[in-house]
């Protein structure tokens, strides 16, 4: 099942509601914290999102929520990062985190958030996205292992889980180096 800005998603086995994806609003912050806390069964990702909201890496248009009616049931965040080569830093985005409430998982909401987020990022002229994620999930969106392309993580991670996606043709030409995440990633 594929979703666009608005699509039908079964909220529960008994009901069908309209599901929307839109940019996060200030009044969504508490719900976004709750979605991340519940999806990851801990507060570290939720605290990361809060810290990133206050950072210069935050891009308001690339913090998206999935709504079931008026309830926030999913969230995805793309923030500014760089790939630091020998002679220069190349702009990129980090996709992290992406969360869906447990009751709403496995209904296509996460995939809809990723697709919409990538579409929005492309529309804003961004060229490269990095994700640390499940190697069976993110390749369906075009992500490939980053390390064979010379893009290296700043921390220990299985190579198949550290992935990159070109949003523009040939965006990775000449880009090699170590990914530099905002300090907020280290603080939580």
Beta strands, then each sheet from edge to edge (+ up, - down):
strand 1: 6-12
strand 2: 15-23
strand 3: 58-68
strand 4: 71-84
strand 5: 89-100
strand 6: 128-132
strand 7: 144-145
strand 8: 151-152
strand 9: 162-166
strand 10: 177-180
sheet 1: 1+ 2- 3+ 4- 5+ 6+ 9- 7+
sheet 2: 1+ 2- 3+ 4- 10+ 8+
end
